[in-house]
Amino acid sequence: MYGISRLIIATLAIVGMIVVVLVYGAAESARMARFDANFAGRQVEAGALIFYEACASCHGANGEGLVGPALNAADLLISAEGETRPPRLLQKNWAGDLRSYLEGAITYGRPGTVMVAWGQSAGGPYRPDQVHAVASFIMNWGVDPGKKWGGAPERTALGGVTPVDVPVASLGEPPARDVRSAALGRYLFEGPLGCDTCHVFNGHGANVGPNLDDVVARMGRDYVYQSIINPNFFASAGHAPGAMPETFEFNLTDIEIESIIDYLETPAGVPSFETPAAEVETGPLGPENGQQLAQANGCVACHSIDGSVVIGPSWKGLWGSERQFEGGGSAIADADYLRNSILDPASQLVAGFQNLMPATYANTLTTAQIEDIISYIETLK
């Protein structure tokens, strides 16, 4: 009898434990779901803080688009009916998902544009978890049930800047992108891909990445091909890995990659697609042209004209003021100071600001264009 009682008690205890585990398990799923939701919410909040600090000046406080493209737009966030990815990703032949697209753009920037690299792996200030948080914040706009695919919202003014029509320099008639040619390679290199923003080749470009003169003869076609689709596989001496975008494998076809290598191998005689000489101004045009240039080159994305601080110092009242530098020293903001700040921004870093300004304007702006921008700044007293 005593043994039977013990058996009954043990059985009841086991059943009770099973019931407790089942009840706890059911509650745990709900608790974990709440935890995940809370964590995601905190991540979106962290991304929002970074976005308003570093991104809103270009893309708008509500993602409506200013100098940079709109991010709070259905064509970026919502897949069209019958499609697996949003239209903007499909247009760029992006093979990954929206998060990988956003995190790649944030980390590595957009070569050939004023969008700088923000990720630490590409020389920027933000850790991978911070980049992830910014992408989460942008993607959170896409959960709006009323959002449907369509155009971007209206652009609005920010930092005292009213967008003006900016003439776009023509790169000429592009070659067919489905036919391999060195001409196509040059067009991609100097145009849409902006390779010369980081690489010196054929007499011009910037020294951010390795010099590409004779690179095919020195290293071979296979090396160049692999360096394009997997840039971190071969890290060149003196150049940190991670600075070059890792997206070309998805964005470019084999024909386009081989065309770029053809151009790097035999650049002589390949036609240029730069703005025709007849359209290039030979002298300064004045403040009005400087205003257009400032917007076209993204200057007003970081420098307000109403005295507010965005990313860089405001241009309002800049002319003739005394600027204090990091590490000591100062200078009066005259034409010489502004010219040097445009050509070599890291040489005179204003106290209290980070070194985020691209050092590429010496290669992308003419002397006359720089003088026009300076004359525009002079009017903002």
Stockholm file with secondary structure:
# STOCKHOLM 1.0

chainA/1-381         MYGISRLIIATLAIVGMIVVVLVYGAAESARMARFDANFAGRQVEAGALIFYEACASCHGANGEGLVGPALNAADLLISAEGETRPPRLLQKNWAGDLRSYLEGAITYGRPGTVMVAWGQSAGGPYRPDQVHAVASFIMNWGVDPGKKWGGAPERTALGGVTPVDVPVASLGEPPARDVRSAALGRYLFEGPLGCDTCHVFNGHGANVGPNLDDVVARMGRDYVYQSIINPNFFASAGHAPGAMPETFEFNLTDIEIESIIDYLETPAGVPSFETPAAEVETGPLGPENGQQLAQANGCVACHSIDGSVVIGPSWKGLWGSERQFEGGGSAIADADYLRNSILDPASQLVAGFQNLMPATYANTLTTAQIEDIISYIETLK
#=GR chainA/1-381 SS CHHHHHHHHHHHHHHHHHHHHHHHHHHHHHHHHHHHHHHHHHHHHHHHHHIIIIIHHHHCTTSCCSSSCCSSCHHHHSCCTTCSSCHHHHHTTCCSCHHHHHHHHHHHCCTTSSCCCCBGGGTCSBCHHHHHHHHHHHHHGGGCTTCCSCCCCCCCCBTTBCCCCCCCCCCCSCCCTTSCCHHHHHHHHHTTSCGGGTCCBTTBCCSSSCCCTTHHHHHCHHHHHHHHHCTTTSCCTTSCTTCSCSCHHHHSCHHHHHHHHHHHHCCTTCCCCSCCGGGSCCSCCCHHHHHHHHHHTTHHHHSCSSSCCSSSCCSTTTTTCEEEBTTSCEEECSHHHHHHHHHCGGGGCBTTCCSCSCSCHHHHSCHHHHHHHHHHHHHCC
#=GC SS_cons         CHHHHHHHHHHHHHHHHHHHHHHHHHHHHHHHHHHHHHHHHHHHHHHHHHIIIIIHHHHCTTSCCSSSCCSSCHHHHSCCTTCSSCHHHHHTTCCSCHHHHHHHHHHHCCTTSSCCCCBGGGTCSBCHHHHHHHHHHHHHGGGCTTCCSCCCCCCCCBTTBCCCCCCCCCCCSCCCTTSCCHHHHHHHHHTTSCGGGTCCBTTBCCSSSCCCTTHHHHHCHHHHHHHHHCTTTSCCTTSCTTCSCSCHHHHSCHHHHHHHHHHHHCCTTCCCCSCCGGGSCCSCCCHHHHHHHHHHTTHHHHSCSSSCCSSSCCSTTTTTCEEEBTTSCEEECSHHHHHHHHHCGGGGCBTTCCSCSCSCHHHHSCHHHHHHHHHHHHHCC
//
